[in-house]
């Protein structure tokens, strides 16, 4: 196993999107909606404008793990003076590669991207599987998060 790391490019999108959909299914999504076209449009647009970045882990020629960071901005507040927030997503490692430090390395790389972008905070809605990774990295719970589905 010779793991290398590199940034996502448009050429990787088909594999990246399929891994994202696999991740969502593993986390319990049962909706039959074809999410692929929406994800492709999102990633193409946001990679181009610099508001989405991803690091990949590669074993040989195979993408074995992904990460993603979307950058959003809202009015500055006391918890985030810049108003720039990193939204972490797409943290997925193929089952045979889990618990080997790969996700931690990817997380470290996308957190650095958020710092470079000027984010004052990074947020994630963590799966049960990911909670230990994020807690060990230094993430803490914010009990204020609520959602209203439209």
C-alpha positions in Angstrom: 0.0 0.0 0.0 1.6 3.2 -1.2 -0.9 6.1 -0.5 -0.4 9.4 -2.1 -2.5 12.6 -1.8 -3.5 15.2 -4.3 -6.3 17.7 -5.0 -9.5 16.8 -6.8 -9.6 17.8 -10.5 -12.5 17.9 -12.9 -11.2 14.6 -14.4 -11.9 12.9 -11.1 -15.5 14.0 -10.8 -17.2 10.8 -12.0 -15.4 8.6 -9.4 -15.7 11.4 -6.7 -19.5 11.7 -7.2 -20.1 8.0 -7.2 -18.1 7.8 -3.9 -20.1 10.6 -2.5 -23.4 8.8 -3.4 -22.0 5.6 -1.8 -21.2 7.6 1.3 -24.7 9.0 1.6 -26.2 5.6 1.1 -24.0 4.1 3.8 -25.1 6.9 6.1 -28.7 5.8 5.5 -30.1 7.8 2.6 -32.9 5.9 0.9 -34.2 8.6 -1.5 -34.4 7.3 -5.2 -33.7 10.8 -6.6 -30.8 10.8 -9.2 -28.4 13.1 -7.3 -25.6 12.7 -9.8 -26.4 15.6 -12.2 -26.9 18.0 -9.3 -23.6 17.0 -7.7 -21.8 17.4 -11.0 -23.2 20.9 -11.5 -22.3 21.9 -8.0 -18.7 20.6 -8.1 -18.0 22.0 -11.6 -19.2 25.4 -10.6 -17.6 25.6 -7.1 -14.3 24.1 -8.1 -14.1 26.7 -10.8 -14.9 29.7 -8.5 -12.7 28.4 -5.7 -15.5 27.8 -3.1 -15.0 24.0 -3.1 -11.8 22.1 -2.6 -11.1 18.4 -2.1 -8.1 16.3 -1.3 -8.0 12.7 -2.4 -6.1 9.7 -1.2 -4.8 7.4 -4.0 -3.5 3.9 -3.8 -1.8 3.2 -7.1 -4.3 4.5 -9.7 -7.3 4.1 -7.5 -9.0 6.8 -5.4 -9.6 5.2 -2.0 -10.7 8.2 0.1 -12.1 11.7 -0.4 -12.6 14.9 1.5 -14.4 18.1 0.7 -14.7 21.7 2.0 -17.2 24.2 0.8 -16.6 27.8 1.6 -19.6 30.1 2.5 -19.7 33.6 3.9 -22.2 35.2 6.2 -22.1 38.4 8.3 -19.3 38.2 10.9 -20.3 37.1 14.4 -18.6 36.7 17.7 -17.8 33.0 17.1 -16.4 33.8 13.6 -15.0 37.2 13.1 -14.4 36.8 9.4 -17.9 35.4 8.7 -16.2 32.8 6.4 -17.1 29.3 7.2 -15.8 26.0 5.9 -18.5 23.3 5.5 -16.8 19.9 5.7 -18.3 17.1 3.6 -17.5 14.1 1.4 -15.2 12.6 4.0 -15.3 9.0 2.8 -12.8 6.1 2.9 -13.3 2.8 1.2 -13.9 0.1 3.8 -10.6 -1.8 3.3 -8.6 1.4 4.0 -10.4 2.6 7.1 -8.7 3.1 10.5 -5.3 3.6 8.9 -4.9 7.4 9.4 -6.0 8.3 5.8 -9.1 10.3 6.8 -7.1 12.2 9.4 -4.5 13.2 6.8 -7.3 14.3 4.4 -9.0 16.2 7.2 -5.8 18.0 8.1 -5.3 19.0 4.4 -8.8 20.4 4.0 -8.6 22.2 7.3 -5.5 23.9 6.1 -7.4 24.9 2.9 -10.1 26.5 5.2 -7.4 28.5 7.1 -5.8 29.7 3.8 -9.3 30.8 2.6 -9.7 32.9 5.8 -12.4 30.8 7.5 -12.9 31.4 11.2 -14.7 28.1 11.8 -15.3 24.7 10.1 -18.6 22.9 10.6 -19.8 19.4 9.8 -22.8 17.3 10.3 -21.0 14.1 11.3 -22.1 10.6 10.7 -21.9 8.2 13.7 -18.8 6.7 12.1 -17.0 10.0 11.8 -17.6 11.4 15.3 -14.5 9.9 16.8 -12.3 11.3 14.0 -13.7 14.8 14.4 -13.6 14.7 18.2 -10.0 13.5 18.3 -9.1 16.3 15.8 -10.6 18.9 18.1 -14.1 19.5 16.8 -16.7 20.2 19.5 -20.5 19.9 19.5 -22.6 23.0 18.9 -26.1 22.5 20.3 -27.5 25.5 18.4 -27.7 23.8 15.0 -31.2 23.4 13.7 -32.6 22.8 10.2 -35.8 23.7 8.4 -36.4 21.6 5.3 -38.0 23.3 2.3 
